[in-house]
Amino acid sequence: KAHTNIMKAQRIIEEFRSTLNFKYPVAKDFDVVYEYLLKRLVEANMKKDIEILEECLVHLRGMRDTWKEVMVATQNAVAK
């Protein structure tokens, strides 16, 4: 079950990576982070290491929270 769920997480990150638009410089930064997370997930899957999974989760939650803030800021800017 751990393997299946880690593979799901990898596929989601691979999808995020595939949608990056390198016309924008920030895409390269996201690509580096996604690549790192994918490597860590592979390692976590091989070792069944929960600490690595928790590290990935911290990074992903941080990215999620940042995107939420960007969306709120964008909506507020559009509403003005």
Secondary structure as UniProt FT lines:
FT   HELIX           2..18
FT   TURN            22..23
FT   HELIX           26..47
FT   HELIX           50..79
//
